[in-house]
Amino acid sequence: MDLHLNLNHDSGLAEQIHTQLSQQIASGALREGTVLPSSRELAGRLAVSRATVVTAYERLAAHGLIRSRAGIGTMVSAGRGSAPVAQVESPLRPRAVWEAEPFAVPDPAMPAAEFNFAPGVPTHAEFPFAQWRALLSDQLRTSTEAGYADPAGSARLREALARHLGVSRGVRVGAGQLVITTGAQQAFDIAARVLLEPGDTVAVEDPGYRPAYRGFLAYGARVVGVPVDAEGLVVDRIPPETRLVYVTPSHQFPLGMPMSESRRTELLAWAARHDAAIAEDDYDSEFRFTGRPLTPLQATDTEGRVLYVGSFSKTLLPALRVGFLGVPWTLAEAARRAKFAADYGTAGHLQAALAEFIETGDLARHLRRMRRTYERRHDVLMSELHDQFGGVLEPIGSSGGTHTAALLTPGNADDLALTDRARVEGVLVGALSRWGLQRPGPNGFVFGYGAIPAERIRDGLAALRRVI
Ligand SMILES: Cc1ncc(COP(=O)(O)O)c(C=O)c1O
């Protein structure tokens, strides 16, 4: 036990030791059963005589606060459990941005719903936990990645990932252009650090992905919500001074439709005309069920204006906190330095396990399995929406992913009231209007199908139907 005591003058040393130890016992900092250093050891550490410590210990024992146990030593005997640490009144206050509404953090302790249509939650049931455990423990036995490493990420993982992205998405990125990040969220942060001066304008989809919006706001950017229609971001509404445009072209969050080919062309041309960059969040692109594959903006970008963002949160688990950022060559070294400044690099053992998982083809196999699972859930959901909600909901329709959205027809109550009522009936579903950033989002629902098995969808929707 490494006790910290602060002795500030030479007289009354036993009294000071006694007072400070009794305070620590009273506050719960020293808990019942904690073994204290021997009187000889503590005297040595505090540079006082052993008799001084013995006096202090005797007084504590006389008050019943400590006792000696043969073979163990001196222990705390009357802890009061953990009490809050006494706080001083601090003059420090956070920057105003942290008081703003977008920064509300969701409550992870919220009880699980009987029918969980929460968006953004992948299926845990199919994650290969046993295999992952074996991969990680193998790395802990054998890995040489025990010290600080390249902040951009392990060369092996970046090479495996570059190949995987080339084959599965047509993304043209070399290993040296990739930075392994703590989820997509850190990729947005690094993009901002690399490209923006505080106060620069960032355009985001509205309704859109609030965590990205939040990240740019926290960095100190001026963030402007740009409307979205059936084809995706309305390009001619982007403010001309914008330096960075954030988009989810594969599966717009939260509405779910892909960005049309013509909008993609328009957006790349807009960025070229305005000398701007694009952060492409290729969210949910791995799970496509119908139609031709959509080519990422990154793959058709001939000017080197696209920063490509991906994540393993939906394909593996959000708890892994692994994502990546692919940048044009001109930004690669800055992105590497920005990652270094942020956190020195992502955990080495995790990267090594992931590299192995990709190289062996297990990731591709896992994705194929998950795609079948999600496709089945998507099909059941769409058909039940059609059967149970005719005239009440208009599905927006999406060609893949882990969620879909539907608009409430005019005359219905508002989605916030309805989702509250649904929660009471055991149904957790997203309110579309919540995803409006600077203007209210449309009235409707977001249905995630990562957490709900196909056979529960029908009953879950029936329970929702009853509250409308
Ligand atoms: C639009 C979008 N982008 C990215 C992510 C993944 O974020 P992260 O990798 O930080 O978990 C999500 C997760 O829900 C998302 O909805």
The ligand as an SDF file (V2000), in Angstrom:
LIG
                    3D

 16 16  0  0  0  0  0  0  0  0999 V2000
  -23.0580    7.1200  -39.9480 C   0  0  0  0  0  0  0  0  0  0  0  0
  -22.1400    6.3400  -39.0640 C   0  0  0  0  0  0  0  0  0  0  0  0
  -20.8210    6.4170  -39.2670 N   0  0  0  0  0  0  0  0  0  0  0  0
  -19.9510    5.7280  -38.5110 C   0  0  0  0  0  0  0  0  0  0  0  0
  -20.3790    4.9230  -37.4860 C   0  0  0  0  0  0  0  0  0  0  0  0
  -19.3680    4.1650  -36.6730 C   0  0  0  0  0  0  0  0  0  0  0  0
  -18.7830    4.9470  -35.7290 O   0  0  0  0  0  0  0  0  0  0  0  0
  -17.5910    4.3790  -34.8110 P   0  0  0  0  0  0  0  0  0  0  0  0
  -16.6590    3.6590  -35.7350 O   0  0  0  0  0  0  0  0  0  0  0  0
  -16.9810    5.5600  -34.1930 O   0  0  0  0  0  0  0  0  0  0  0  0
  -18.2140    3.4300  -33.8370 O   0  0  0  0  0  0  0  0  0  0  0  0
  -21.7550    4.8300  -37.2130 C   0  0  0  0  0  0  0  0  0  0  0  0
  -22.2460    3.9980  -36.0870 C   0  0  0  0  0  0  0  0  0  0  0  0
  -23.4030    3.9780  -35.7600 O   0  0  0  0  0  0  0  0  0  0  0  0
  -22.6460    5.5540  -38.0200 C   0  0  0  0  0  0  0  0  0  0  0  0
  -23.9700    5.4820  -37.7990 O   0  0  0  0  0  0  0  0  0  0  0  0
  1  2  1  0
  2  3  1  0
  2 15  2  0
  3  4  2  0
  4  5  1  0
  5  6  1  0
  5 12  2  0
  6  7  1  0
  7  8  1  0
  8  9  2  0
  8 10  1  0
  8 11  1  0
 12 13  1  0
 12 15  1  0
 13 14  2  0
 15 16  1  0
M  END
$$$$
